[in-house]
Protein backbone atom coordinates (compact mmCIF):
# COMPACT_ATOMS: atom_id res chain seq x y z
CA UNK A 1 0.00 0.00 0.00
CA UNK A 2 0.97 3.59 -0.46
CA UNK A 3 2.46 5.48 2.46
CA UNK A 4 -0.56 7.75 2.85
CA UNK A 5 -2.89 4.76 3.05
CA UNK A 6 -0.73 3.16 5.72
CA UNK A 7 -0.68 6.42 7.67
CA UNK A 8 -4.47 6.79 7.52
CA UNK A 9 -4.87 3.18 8.58
CA UNK A 10 -2.52 3.75 11.52
CA UNK A 11 -4.42 6.90 12.51
CA UNK A 12 -7.74 5.04 12.46
CA UNK A 13 -6.35 2.18 14.56
CA UNK A 14 -4.92 4.71 17.02
CA UNK A 15 -8.29 6.47 17.09
CA UNK A 16 -10.13 3.25 17.88
CA UNK A 17 -7.68 2.31 20.63
CA UNK A 18 -7.83 5.81 22.12
CA UNK A 19 -11.62 5.62 22.01
CA UNK A 20 -11.59 2.39 23.99
CA UNK A 21 -9.23 3.86 26.57
CA UNK A 22 -11.45 6.96 26.72
CA UNK A 23 -14.51 4.81 27.40
CA UNK A 24 -12.83 3.07 30.34
CA UNK A 25 -11.48 6.31 31.81
CA UNK A 26 -14.79 8.16 31.37
CA UNK A 27 -16.80 5.29 32.88
CA UNK A 28 -14.51 5.40 35.91
CA UNK A 29 -15.39 9.07 36.35
CA UNK A 30 -19.16 8.65 36.09
CA UNK A 31 -21.21 9.57 39.14
CA UNK A 32 -23.10 6.28 39.08
CA UNK A 33 -19.95 4.14 39.45
CA UNK A 34 -18.77 2.99 42.88
CA UNK A 35 -15.02 3.22 42.24
CA UNK A 36 -13.26 6.34 43.54
CA UNK A 37 -16.38 7.17 45.51
CA UNK A 38 -14.44 8.78 48.36
CA UNK A 39 -13.05 11.75 46.41
CA UNK A 40 -15.59 13.38 44.10
CA UNK A 41 -13.09 15.90 42.73
CA UNK A 42 -10.77 13.17 41.47
CA UNK A 43 -13.76 11.33 40.09
CA UNK A 44 -14.85 14.38 38.09
CA UNK A 45 -11.29 14.90 36.87
CA UNK A 46 -11.30 11.33 35.56
CA UNK A 47 -14.43 12.15 33.55
CA UNK A 48 -12.76 15.28 32.17
CA UNK A 49 -9.63 13.29 31.31
CA UNK A 50 -11.83 10.76 29.50
CA UNK A 51 -13.34 13.65 27.54
CA UNK A 52 -9.90 14.86 26.51
CA UNK A 53 -9.03 11.36 25.31
CA UNK A 54 -12.28 11.28 23.30
CA UNK A 55 -11.43 14.61 21.67
CA UNK A 56 -7.97 13.36 20.70
CA UNK A 57 -9.51 10.15 19.34
CA UNK A 58 -12.05 12.12 17.31
CA UNK A 59 -9.37 14.40 15.92
CA UNK A 60 -7.28 11.41 14.85
CA UNK A 61 -10.28 9.89 13.06
CA UNK A 62 -11.13 13.25 11.47
CA UNK A 63 -7.59 13.72 10.16
CA UNK A 64 -7.48 10.18 8.74
CA UNK A 65 -10.88 10.40 7.09
CA UNK A 66 -10.28 13.85 5.65
CA UNK A 67 -6.84 12.88 4.40
CA UNK A 68 -8.24 9.90 2.53
CA UNK A 69 -11.17 11.98 1.25
CA UNK A 70 -8.74 14.56 -0.09
CA UNK A 71 -6.80 11.80 -1.83
CA UNK A 72 -9.99 10.46 -3.44
CA UNK A 73 -11.05 13.94 -4.59
CA UNK A 74 -7.65 14.71 -6.11
CA UNK A 75 -7.59 11.39 -7.96
CA UNK A 76 -11.15 11.92 -9.21
CA UNK A 77 -10.39 15.32 -10.73
CA UNK A 78 -6.99 14.29 -12.10
CA UNK A 79 -7.28 14.20 -15.90
CA UNK A 80 -4.61 11.49 -16.16
CA UNK A 81 -6.56 9.01 -13.99
CA UNK A 82 -8.42 6.48 -16.14
CA UNK A 83 -12.20 6.71 -15.88
CA UNK A 84 -12.64 3.10 -14.77
CA UNK A 85 -10.26 3.50 -11.79
CA UNK A 86 -11.77 6.67 -10.28
CA UNK A 87 -13.21 6.41 -6.80
CA UNK A 88 -16.03 8.46 -5.33
CA UNK A 89 -16.92 9.31 -1.76
CA UNK A 90 -18.49 6.25 -0.21
CA UNK A 91 -20.48 5.60 2.90
CA UNK A 92 -17.34 4.76 4.91
CA UNK A 93 -16.07 8.32 4.54
CA UNK A 94 -19.38 9.79 5.68
CA UNK A 95 -19.54 7.38 8.61
CA UNK A 96 -15.96 8.32 9.53
CA UNK A 97 -16.76 12.03 9.48
CA UNK A 98 -19.92 11.53 11.53
CA UNK A 99 -18.16 9.29 14.05
CA UNK A 100 -15.27 11.70 14.50
CA UNK A 101 -17.59 14.67 14.97
CA UNK A 102 -19.67 12.72 17.52
CA UNK A 103 -16.52 11.71 19.41
CA UNK A 104 -15.35 15.33 19.53
CA UNK A 105 -18.82 16.48 20.64
CA UNK A 106 -19.07 13.82 23.34
CA UNK A 107 -15.57 14.59 24.58
CA UNK A 108 -16.37 18.27 24.81
CA UNK A 109 -19.53 17.48 26.80
CA UNK A 110 -17.44 15.42 29.21
CA UNK A 111 -14.93 18.25 29.48
CA UNK A 112 -17.74 20.63 30.41
CA UNK A 113 -18.43 18.56 33.53
CA UNK A 114 -15.32 20.00 35.16
CA UNK A 115 -15.78 20.53 38.91
CA UNK A 116 -16.23 24.11 39.95
CA UNK A 117 -13.91 25.65 42.47
CA UNK A 118 -15.28 26.20 45.93
CA UNK A 119 -16.11 29.79 46.77
CA UNK A 120 -15.20 31.30 50.11
CA UNK A 121 -18.58 32.91 50.67
CA UNK A 122 -20.16 32.30 54.06
CA UNK A 123 -23.09 29.90 54.03
CA UNK A 124 -26.47 31.48 53.59
CA UNK A 125 -28.72 31.69 56.63
CA UNK A 126 -32.45 31.94 56.56
CA UNK A 127 -34.36 34.62 58.41
CA UNK A 128 -35.45 33.66 61.92
CA UNK A 129 -39.12 32.96 62.34
CA UNK A 130 -41.11 35.50 64.33
CA UNK A 131 -42.24 34.15 67.64
CA UNK A 132 -45.67 35.31 68.61
CA UNK A 133 -45.41 37.25 71.85
CA UNK A 134 -49.09 37.06 72.79
CA UNK A 135 -49.50 33.34 72.47
CA UNK A 136 -52.68 33.70 70.41
CA UNK A 137 -52.87 32.54 66.82
CA UNK A 138 -55.12 34.58 64.60
CA UNK A 139 -56.71 33.08 61.57
C-alpha positions in Angstrom: 0.0 0.0 0.0 1.0 3.6 -0.5 2.5 5.5 2.5 -0.6 7.8 2.9 -2.9 4.8 3.0 -0.7 3.2 5.7 -0.7 6.4 7.7 -4.5 6.8 7.5 -4.9 3.2 8.6 -2.5 3.7 11.5 -4.4 6.9 12.5 -7.7 5.0 12.5 -6.4 2.2 14.6 -4.9 4.7 17.0 -8.3 6.5 17.1 -10.1 3.2 17.9 -7.7 2.3 20.6 -7.8 5.8 22.1 -11.6 5.6 22.0 -11.6 2.4 24.0 -9.2 3.9 26.6 -11.4 7.0 26.7 -14.5 4.8 27.4 -12.8 3.1 30.3 -11.5 6.3 31.8 -14.8 8.2 31.4 -16.8 5.3 32.9 -14.5 5.4 35.9 -15.4 9.1 36.4 -19.2 8.7 36.1 -21.2 9.6 39.1 -23.1 6.3 39.1 -20.0 4.1 39.5 -18.8 3.0 42.9 -15.0 3.2 42.2 -13.3 6.3 43.5 -16.4 7.2 45.5 -14.4 8.8 48.4 -13.0 11.7 46.4 -15.6 13.4 44.1 -13.1 15.9 42.7 -10.8 13.2 41.5 -13.8 11.3 40.1 -14.8 14.4 38.1 -11.3 14.9 36.9 -11.3 11.3 35.6 -14.4 12.2 33.5 -12.8 15.3 32.2 -9.6 13.3 31.3 -11.8 10.8 29.5 -13.3 13.6 27.5 -9.9 14.9 26.5 -9.0 11.4 25.3 -12.3 11.3 23.3 -11.4 14.6 21.7 -8.0 13.4 20.7 -9.5 10.2 19.3 -12.0 12.1 17.3 -9.4 14.4 15.9 -7.3 11.4 14.8 -10.3 9.9 13.1 -11.1 13.2 11.5 -7.6 13.7 10.2 -7.5 10.2 8.7 -10.9 10.4 7.1 -10.3 13.9 5.7 -6.8 12.9 4.4 -8.2 9.9 2.5 -11.2 12.0 1.2 -8.7 14.6 -0.1 -6.8 11.8 -1.8 -10.0 10.5 -3.4 -11.0 13.9 -4.6 -7.6 14.7 -6.1 -7.6 11.4 -8.0 -11.1 11.9 -9.2 -10.4 15.3 -10.7 -7.0 14.3 -12.1 -7.3 14.2 -15.9 -4.6 11.5 -16.2 -6.6 9.0 -14.0 -8.4 6.5 -16.1 -12.2 6.7 -15.9 -12.6 3.1 -14.8 -10.3 3.5 -11.8 -11.8 6.7 -10.3 -13.2 6.4 -6.8 -16.0 8.5 -5.3 -16.9 9.3 -1.8 -18.5 6.2 -0.2 -20.5 5.6 2.9 -17.3 4.8 4.9 -16.1 8.3 4.5 -19.4 9.8 5.7 -19.5 7.4 8.6 -16.0 8.3 9.5 -16.8 12.0 9.5 -19.9 11.5 11.5 -18.2 9.3 14.1 -15.3 11.7 14.5 -17.6 14.7 15.0 -19.7 12.7 17.5 -16.5 11.7 19.4 -15.4 15.3 19.5 -18.8 16.5 20.6 -19.1 13.8 23.3 -15.6 14.6 24.6 -16.4 18.3 24.8 -19.5 17.5 26.8 -17.4 15.4 29.2 -14.9 18.3 29.5 -17.7 20.6 30.4 -18.4 18.6 33.5 -15.3 20.0 35.2 -15.8 20.5 38.9 -16.2 24.1 39.9 -13.9 25.6 42.5 -15.3 26.2 45.9 -16.1 29.8 46.8 -15.2 31.3 50.1 -18.6 32.9 50.7 -20.2 32.3 54.1 -23.1 29.9 54.0 -26.5 31.5 53.6 -28.7 31.7 56.6 -32.4 31.9 56.6 -34.4 34.6 58.4 -35.4 33.7 61.9 -39.1 33.0 62.3 -41.1 35.5 64.3 -42.2 34.1 67.6 -45.7 35.3 68.6 -45.4 37.2 71.8 -49.1 37.1 72.8 -49.5 33.3 72.5 -52.7 33.7 70.4 -52.9 32.5 66.8 -55.1 34.6 64.6 -56.7 33.1 61.6 
